[in-house]
């Protein structure tokens, strides 16, 4: 499994609006990428937001970053004046709640 984490800084007042736009308009695009597993948008506080994508393979994670970069430029440039901080790679340790 591979993941991609994209972090952006915005004005705290815009976080809710950004999350709604991502959920309504961007998430449907990401779901169409082959190997998609799950996606999370996180309000980290103080205007910092993170988007975490899980894919079966590296190609899916890389494609999500390419699509996100283009989509943010076209749709969220007013909210994110700085480029994303991106981390991506293979999941090496995995923990889940035991039943």
N, C-alpha and C positions, 0 to 999 in steps of 0.2 A: 504494500500500500504506500502511496505517495501523498504528500500534502503540500499545500502552498498557503503561506500566511502573508497577507498584504495589510500593512498598517498605514493609516493616513491621519493627518491632523487637520481639524476643522474648528470652527467656532462651536462651542458647546450647545448654543441655541439651535444649530442645524442638525444635530445628531439624529433626532427622530425623523426628520424629513429625508435625510440621506438614507436611513435604514428602510423607510417606506419605498423610496425610489429603487433601491437595490432589490428589495423583495419583489416588487411588482414588475420591474422591467429587466433587471440584470439576471436574477436567479433563473428565470425560465431559459435563458441562453446557456447558462452553465450546465443546467440539467441535461442539455442535449449533447454535451461532450461525451464521447465514448469513454466508458470506465468511471463515470461519475458515481460517487458513493454518497457524500453528504456535504453540506455547506452551512456555515455558521457566520452570523454577523454579530460582533461583540462591541458593546459600549464600554470602553476601558476607563471612562471618566475624563474630565477636563478636555473634552473635544477629541480625544484619541479614539479611533475606531479601528477594529481589526476584522478581517474577513478570512476565514479558515475554510479551505476546500480540501476534500479527501477524494482521491482517485485510485483506481486499481493500478495504474501505471504512470510512469514519469511523463509520457507524452500528454496525458490528460492534464496533469498539473501545469505543464509548460503552456499548453494551449489556453488554459484558464487565465494565466498571467498575460498572455498576448491579448486575449479578448478583453480582459479587464482594463488593460492600459488604454486601448482604443476607446472603450465605452466610457471610461472616466473622462478622457479628454473631450469627448463629444457631449457628455451629459452632466458631469459633475465638476467641471473645471472651476466653476465659481465657488464651490465648496472646499476644494482641495488645492490650495495655491502651490503646495510642494509635492514633488513626486512621491510615490509610495515607497515605503521600506518593505522589501520583499525577501522572504526566506522560503525556500522550497527544498524538498528532499525526500528521501526514503524514510518511512517510519521504522525505527529500529527497536523501540521499546513500546510495548502496548500494555495498558492496564485497564481492567474493567471490573466492575463490582461483581463479587462472587455471589451466586444465588444461595 
